[in-house]
Amino acid sequence: MIKLSDFVANFIAKIGVEDVFGISGGASLHLIHSIAEHPKLNIYCPLHEQAGAMAADAYSRVTRNTGVAVGTSGPGATNMVTGICCSYFDSIPVIYITGQVATFRLKGDLGVRQYGFQETDIVSMCKSITKYAVTIKDPKKIRYELEKAHYISRNGRPGPVLIDIPDDLQRVEIDANELLGFVPNIKINDSPLLSKIEDFLPLLYEANRPVIILGWGVRLAKADKEAIELIKRLGIPIALTWGVADLLPYESRELIGTFGTHGTRYGNFAVQNSDLIISIGARLDTHETGSPISSFAREAKKIVVDIDVHELNKASHFGMKIEHPIKADAKKFISILLKCIDLTKLSNIDDWKLKIKEWKYSYPICLDDYYNEINVNPYVFAKELSAISNENDTIFVDTGCSIAWMMQAFEFKSGQRLFHDFNNTAMGYALPASIGASVSSKSKPVTCIVGDGSLQMNIQELATVIHYKLPIKVILLNNHGYSMIQQTQDQWLDSKYIASSKDGGVPDPNYCEIAKAYKFKTFSISKNKDIHKVLAEVSEFDGPVFCEVNIMPEHRVVPQVKYGRPIEDSSPLLDRNNFNQQMIIPMMDISKKSDTS
């Protein structure tokens, strides 16, 4: 016989998870104790359930295994929701376990709002943001539900699952030998992938301006090696979404750069002027396509590969024509494509590559003038950070201007990984996520890039970093407000910075003093000339460190496409037979606060 909570702990260890993030509560104590007392499990205690959920999410991203977070009932469970959303929208396999009030205190169909103390129907709340959510009502089904949830979280398009376990059932003694397991119903794909690939190969062979787009689905499918082999074999220009911006080192000849509403000009020029798009594992959301999405890659035939048929259907619903929509796992697709492609049939695209190279030279992100500024320029910071960083570094970036500046200007080295909750893009993600990553790597340093607004959302987790002596380098980009919001207010609301600046009501405390109170070693940067020297000191420091980078509030993300405008409005349309023509559409002055790509 075994206590049910001990069975849960055994299951977590059995699936290869070593570290669990949990906050205790009256309805989760038995789960917490069973995990903490298990010889193969470690439990880490963040100071907010949201942070625990985000740490588990990052743990899964870094290890490519399942993450696990535990919370109590009621407010403990609801606090996890934002972290669950991060996992759901980015397709991250995490098992979220919540305690629940005892079964005899569940409200059932009484019609009351609550019967048990801190009772909340978390399963109903989370059904739209999980792949599977269930409350355990029969202790004999615990094995079945755990196995089912784990299978669902990792198969097809991955994602989080939630298992809600009432307090009284956690304490029940069960006979593990009598428990029924879960047997998945595996469906065989009736549509041969090979024939679909053969159907579009003539388009690839005829293309004069092809672009391959790779997205986060490549990482999820563990198709990194296959994707890199495809790039080397084909020699076709590669545009990367933010989710895989770290796939290739900056100097790679095939690399175009990021694209979309917050991408590079040269990346958008290439994508918008292509005559063939092969998109693999990318959702092609509006941040990538602009609005309306029908204007995306205006003259290109499109081959879109996604494991989720709903993402393929979305395009036609909103007006984008896809000549070859293919529902497939990215790894299987690339593997078959590599086997059947005839490289001798590819068109000569040297002129196309040369044109892209000219665009990259003509429209750099970090201008020479930026280095002449006295105060810190965020693009200079990103460039200097990339120069000082090491191969195989792990970097987490929070939302807002921080992620946009990094994605535009950071120059990746081989093996570096940059993580972000790309689709939920929650303020406050990077710090607890860095904790999850640091725990998973045991001793490897993690760099956390976070804005002042985002830091405040989970600032209590600075204590967690110090308590566990995690070698996290917290770099605060402090522009004294919400500059991304201010940029929108520049565009639409006459630059009235209400609720986005110190004068508009947002507090602006002394963050270095706060970090010192948590016992961090602190550094500060306020001048361009000091960036490299201080970042080198931060990099060399052994242990937790906090570095504040003061950025003037008026700095903006440049370039950026104004919300609602199609990317094509600011991308020159080339004569397909004349790559040397002048730009048809004049580019805007990139020094302006509100600019378009």
TISE-914494 format. One line per field, with one value per residue (C-alpha): x, y, z; residue number from 1. Coordinates in steps of 0.2 Angstrom, whole numbers, plus 5000, padded with zeros to 4 digits. Layout:
N
x = c(X;...)
y = c(Y;...)
z = c(Z;...)
i = c(NUM;...)
! end
This chain:
597
x = c(5000;5006;4999;4992;5003;5018;5012;5011;5029;5035;5027;5035;5052;5048;5045;5063;5059;5071;5065;5048;5042;5029;5021;5013;4995;4982;4976;4993;5003;5003;5009;5023;5029;5029;5039;5051;5054;5056;5075;5075;5066;5071;5058;5061;5050;5047;5037;5022;5013;5014;5033;5032;5022;5034;5049;5042;5038;5056;5062;5053;5060;5078;5078;5066;5057;5041;5040;5030;5023;5012;5000;4986;4968;4958;4970;4985;4978;4972;4989;4996;4985;4997;5011;4999;4995;5014;5015;4999;5002;5020;5016;5026;5023;5021;5011;5002;4996;4984;4977;4959;4947;4941;4929;4915;4917;4916;4901;4895;4878;4872;4872;4882;4898;4909;4906;4924;4936;4947;4937;4939;4934;4951;4948;4934;4944;4959;4951;4953;4972;4977;4977;4968;4962;4954;4949;4953;4937;4941;4959;4959;4961;4976;4988;4977;4975;4993;4998;4985;4989;5008;5005;4993;5005;5019;5011;5004;5006;5013;5006;5001;4989;4982;4978;4967;4968;4957;4965;4957;4962;4980;4980;4971;4981;4980;4987;4998;4996;4978;4978;4974;4985;4982;4983;4984;4974;4987;4980;4989;4990;4981;4989;5007;5019;5030;5017;5013;5031;5033;5018;5027;5044;5042;5038;5055;5065;5057;5059;5071;5068;5064;5064;5063;5054;5058;5048;5047;5039;5057;5063;5047;5050;5068;5072;5087;5100;5088;5084;5103;5106;5092;5099;5117;5110;5099;5108;5092;5090;5083;5071;5069;5055;5059;5056;5071;5081;5096;5096;5110;5125;5125;5138;5129;5128;5110;5103;5091;5087;5071;5055;5038;5031;5046;5059;5073;5071;5081;5072;5055;5062;5067;5051;5040;5049;5051;5042;5041;5039;5042;5037;5041;5034;5029;5012;5013;5004;5000;5017;5025;5014;5007;4989;4980;4989;4984;4997;5011;5024;5013;5020;5025;5018;5017;5020;5016;5020;5012;5007;4991;4978;4969;4984;4984;4965;4967;4977;4963;4950;4959;4963;4980;4982;4992;4995;5002;4996;5004;4999;5015;5028;5043;5056;5047;5044;5062;5069;5058;5062;5081;5079;5069;5075;5086;5098;5103;5086;5087;5087;5103;5098;5115;5107;5094;5106;5117;5102;5098;5116;5115;5099;5108;5123;5111;5099;5109;5100;5113;5119;5136;5128;5121;5139;5142;5128;5134;5120;5116;5108;5099;5105;5123;5119;5112;5127;5140;5131;5132;5151;5154;5143;5150;5145;5132;5126;5107;5098;5080;5072;5056;5043;5041;5056;5068;5064;5062;5079;5087;5079;5084;5102;5109;5121;5120;5135;5135;5126;5118;5100;5088;5071;5055;5037;5034;5016;5009;5023;5019;5027;5037;5041;5060;5066;5056;5060;5078;5076;5069;5083;5096;5089;5088;5107;5112;5127;5127;5125;5109;5107;5091;5086;5072;5063;5059;5040;5042;5054;5041;5028;5039;5052;5050;5059;5075;5075;5073;5088;5099;5091;5096;5112;5108;5121;5109;5115;5100;5102;5089;5085;5078;5069;5059;5042;5033;5042;5033;5016;5023;5027;5009;5004;5015;5006;4988;4987;4997;5011;5002;5010;4996;4999;5016;5028;5033;5024;5009;5007;5020;5032;5051;5060;5079;5082;5100;5095;5082;5094;5106;5093;5091;5110;5114;5131;5126;5133;5126;5128;5123;5135;5138;5157;5155;5144;5158;5169;5154;5146;5163;5164;5146;5151;5166;5157;5154;5136;5120;5123;5112;5116;5105;5107;5099;5091;5083;5064;5063;5072;5060;5060;5066;5060;5043;5027;5013;4999;4986;4998;5003;5022;5021;5018;5036;5045;5051;5043;5057;5055;5057;5068;5079;5087;5097;5083;5081;5069;5052;5045;5056;5061;5057;5069;5074;5078;5060;5051;5037;5044;5039;5049)
y = c(5000;5018;5035;5043;5059;5047;5038;5056;5059;5042;5046;5063;5054;5040;5053;5059;5075;5080;5097;5103;5120;5122;5133;5125;5128;5119;5109;5104;5099;5081;5083;5095;5083;5068;5077;5084;5068;5058;5053;5057;5074;5091;5105;5123;5136;5152;5166;5167;5153;5163;5162;5144;5141;5151;5142;5125;5132;5137;5121;5112;5123;5121;5103;5098;5087;5090;5103;5101;5115;5112;5125;5124;5127;5143;5158;5147;5139;5155;5163;5150;5155;5167;5154;5141;5153;5155;5136;5134;5148;5142;5123;5119;5102;5106;5096;5108;5100;5109;5104;5105;5105;5088;5079;5081;5100;5102;5112;5101;5106;5115;5131;5140;5150;5141;5127;5122;5135;5142;5131;5136;5126;5128;5115;5124;5140;5131;5121;5134;5136;5118;5102;5092;5097;5085;5084;5067;5060;5042;5038;5022;5033;5042;5032;5033;5052;5055;5044;5051;5069;5066;5058;5072;5085;5079;5072;5081;5099;5099;5110;5110;5099;5102;5089;5094;5083;5085;5085;5070;5059;5064;5055;5039;5023;5014;4997;5003;4985;4987;5003;5004;5013;5023;5016;5029;5027;5031;5037;5033;5048;5043;5056;5052;5066;5061;5064;5081;5086;5080;5091;5107;5103;5111;5128;5126;5122;5137;5150;5164;5173;5159;5162;5148;5153;5143;5144;5138;5122;5117;5117;5108;5094;5093;5096;5108;5097;5093;5111;5116;5102;5109;5126;5120;5109;5121;5138;5147;5163;5159;5171;5166;5170;5176;5158;5152;5167;5159;5144;5151;5161;5179;5177;5163;5167;5161;5171;5185;5191;5193;5200;5206;5222;5223;5215;5221;5231;5220;5205;5212;5218;5200;5191;5204;5202;5184;5173;5157;5155;5139;5141;5127;5127;5145;5151;5166;5177;5196;5201;5191;5195;5213;5217;5212;5195;5194;5207;5196;5191;5198;5189;5173;5156;5149;5132;5131;5117;5116;5101;5110;5110;5125;5136;5131;5135;5152;5159;5156;5162;5179;5180;5173;5161;5145;5135;5120;5119;5103;5096;5088;5087;5098;5085;5072;5085;5091;5073;5068;5084;5081;5064;5068;5085;5086;5100;5101;5107;5123;5139;5150;5163;5172;5189;5187;5183;5198;5210;5204;5207;5224;5228;5221;5233;5248;5246;5241;5241;5249;5265;5272;5288;5277;5275;5294;5296;5299;5290;5272;5268;5251;5245;5248;5239;5224;5224;5225;5211;5200;5204;5200;5184;5167;5152;5141;5155;5154;5170;5174;5191;5199;5208;5225;5235;5223;5208;5219;5228;5211;5202;5216;5219;5204;5195;5176;5165;5146;5136;5151;5150;5164;5161;5171;5167;5172;5172;5176;5188;5191;5205;5197;5181;5182;5182;5166;5158;5161;5152;5137;5137;5139;5125;5113;5117;5115;5127;5135;5154;5161;5179;5188;5203;5212;5229;5239;5237;5218;5216;5223;5210;5196;5206;5195;5181;5191;5183;5165;5168;5173;5159;5145;5154;5153;5160;5172;5188;5200;5214;5228;5239;5253;5266;5272;5267;5257;5263;5251;5258;5275;5271;5267;5283;5292;5284;5286;5297;5313;5306;5308;5295;5291;5276;5273;5285;5292;5308;5297;5288;5274;5273;5273;5266;5264;5246;5245;5248;5235;5223;5226;5223;5206;5204;5205;5211;5227;5236;5251;5258;5275;5279;5271;5271;5260;5247;5235;5237;5234;5220;5211;5213;5206;5192;5187;5188;5171;5170;5180;5198;5213;5226;5241;5249;5266;5271;5287;5286;5293;5278;5268;5252;5257;5251;5246;5245;5255;5244;5240;5245;5231;5228;5230;5249;5251;5237;5241;5230;5224;5221;5202;5203;5218;5216;5232;5245;5259;5257;5261;5266;5279;5274;5285;5294;5280;5294;5298;5291;5283;5274;5260;5246)
z = c(5000;4996;5001;4985;4987;4987;4971;4963;4968;4962;4945;4944;4947;4935;4920;4923;4932;4946;4952;4956;4960;4974;4987;5002;5007;5017;5002;4995;5010;5007;4989;4995;5008;4997;4984;4996;5005;4989;4987;4968;4969;4974;4978;4976;4984;4975;4984;4972;4963;4947;4948;4952;4936;4926;4933;4929;4911;4909;4917;4903;4889;4895;4898;4884;4897;4907;4920;4936;4948;4963;4971;4984;4981;4978;4977;4975;4960;4952;4955;4943;4928;4920;4920;4913;4899;4895;4893;4883;4870;4867;4868;4883;4891;4910;4923;4935;4950;4962;4979;4981;4996;5002;4991;5005;5004;4985;4981;4967;4960;4976;4966;4979;4974;4987;5000;5006;5012;4998;4985;4967;4952;4944;4931;4923;4923;4915;4902;4889;4893;4895;4884;4898;4915;4928;4946;4954;4961;4963;4970;4960;4944;4949;4939;4924;4925;4928;4913;4902;4906;4904;4887;4881;4886;4875;4860;4845;4848;4866;4880;4899;4908;4925;4939;4953;4969;4984;5000;5008;4992;4994;5011;5004;5005;4988;4981;4966;4959;4957;4948;4929;4917;4902;4885;4871;4855;4842;4826;4809;4797;4781;4771;4766;4769;4755;4741;4749;4748;4730;4725;4730;4724;4707;4716;4725;4709;4700;4714;4711;4727;4740;4759;4772;4788;4804;4820;4837;4831;4825;4843;4850;4837;4842;4824;4827;4818;4803;4801;4801;4788;4777;4778;4773;4759;4751;4754;4754;4764;4781;4791;4809;4821;4838;4845;4835;4833;4842;4830;4819;4824;4818;4804;4795;4777;4775;4789;4785;4802;4811;4802;4806;4815;4827;4815;4805;4789;4779;4786;4780;4763;4760;4766;4757;4741;4740;4727;4738;4757;4765;4783;4795;4813;4813;4818;4806;4819;4816;4824;4810;4795;4799;4796;4786;4785;4766;4763;4770;4757;4743;4728;4736;4734;4752;4759;4777;4788;4806;4817;4822;4808;4816;4813;4795;4794;4802;4788;4775;4787;4788;4770;4767;4753;4756;4741;4751;4769;4777;4794;4800;4813;4809;4811;4800;4787;4786;4786;4771;4762;4764;4756;4741;4735;4720;4722;4704;4700;4711;4702;4703;4717;4719;4713;4727;4740;4735;4736;4754;4758;4751;4762;4778;4774;4770;4785;4800;4817;4827;4819;4821;4828;4843;4849;4850;4862;4880;4889;4886;4870;4871;4854;4859;4875;4865;4854;4868;4878;4863;4862;4880;4881;4878;4867;4875;4886;4892;4892;4897;4892;4898;4888;4881;4874;4882;4870;4855;4857;4860;4845;4834;4839;4849;4838;4843;4845;4842;4855;4864;4869;4872;4880;4881;4884;4866;4864;4881;4883;4902;4912;4926;4916;4915;4933;4939;4922;4925;4942;4933;4920;4934;4944;4929;4924;4942;4941;4924;4925;4918;4911;4915;4905;4912;4911;4927;4924;4922;4937;4948;4944;4952;4962;4977;4968;4970;4987;4980;4969;4985;4996;4984;4979;4960;4948;4940;4932;4933;4921;4923;4908;4918;4907;4921;4915;4901;4885;4874;4880;4878;4860;4857;4866;4854;4839;4845;4860;4858;4868;4884;4895;4907;4918;4909;4916;4933;4930;4924;4940;4939;4954;4951;4966;4968;4962;4966;4984;4983;4976;4990;5003;4995;4997;4979;4973;4962;4947;4938;4920;4914;4900;4884;4887;4903;4895;4890;4905;4918;4908;4908;4927;4929;4917;4928;4945;4953;4960;4960;4953;4949;4936;4933;4916;4915;4899;4895;4894;4877;4868;4857;4847;4830;4818;4822;4811;4818;4824;4810;4796;4783;4783;4764;4766;4771;4761;4743;4730;4718;4699;4699;4684;4690;4707;4705;4703;4716;4731;4725;4742;4752;4769;4784;4795;4808;4821;4824;4840;4830;4815;4803;4798)
i = c(1;2;3;4;5;6;7;8;9;10;11;12;13;14;15;16;17;18;19;20;21;22;23;24;25;26;27;28;29;30;31;32;33;34;35;36;37;38;39;40;41;42;43;44;45;46;47;48;49;50;51;52;53;54;55;56;57;58;59;60;61;62;63;64;65;66;67;68;69;70;71;72;73;74;75;76;77;78;79;80;81;82;83;84;85;86;87;88;89;90;91;92;93;94;95;96;97;98;99;100;101;102;103;104;105;106;107;108;109;110;111;112;113;114;115;116;117;118;119;120;121;122;123;124;125;126;127;128;129;130;131;132;133;134;135;136;137;138;139;140;141;142;143;144;145;146;147;148;149;150;151;152;153;154;155;156;157;158;159;160;161;162;163;164;165;166;167;168;169;170;171;172;173;174;175;176;177;178;179;180;181;182;183;184;185;186;187;188;189;190;191;192;193;194;195;196;197;198;199;200;201;202;203;204;205;206;207;208;209;210;211;212;213;214;215;216;217;218;219;220;221;222;223;224;225;226;227;228;229;230;231;232;233;234;235;236;237;238;239;240;241;242;243;244;245;246;247;248;249;250;251;252;253;254;255;256;257;258;259;260;261;262;263;264;265;266;267;268;269;270;271;272;273;274;275;276;277;278;279;280;281;282;283;284;285;286;287;288;289;290;291;292;293;294;295;296;297;298;299;300;301;302;303;304;305;306;307;308;309;310;311;312;313;314;315;316;317;318;319;320;321;322;323;324;325;326;327;328;329;330;331;332;333;334;335;336;337;338;339;340;341;342;343;344;345;346;347;348;349;350;351;352;353;354;355;356;357;358;359;360;361;362;363;364;365;366;367;368;369;370;371;372;373;374;375;376;377;378;379;380;381;382;383;384;385;386;387;388;389;390;391;392;393;394;395;396;397;398;399;400;401;402;403;404;405;406;407;408;409;410;411;412;413;414;415;416;417;418;419;420;421;422;423;424;425;426;427;428;429;430;431;432;433;434;435;436;437;438;439;440;441;442;443;444;445;446;447;448;449;450;451;452;453;454;455;456;457;458;459;460;461;462;463;464;465;466;467;468;469;470;471;472;473;474;475;476;477;478;479;480;481;482;483;484;485;486;487;488;489;490;491;492;493;494;495;496;497;498;499;500;501;502;503;504;505;506;507;508;509;510;511;512;513;514;515;516;517;518;519;520;521;522;523;524;525;526;527;528;529;530;531;532;533;534;535;536;537;538;539;540;541;542;543;544;545;546;547;548;549;550;551;552;553;554;555;556;557;558;559;560;561;562;563;564;565;566;567;568;569;570;571;572;573;574;575;576;577;578;579;580;581;582;583;584;585;586;587;588;589;590;591;592;593;594;595;596;597)
! end
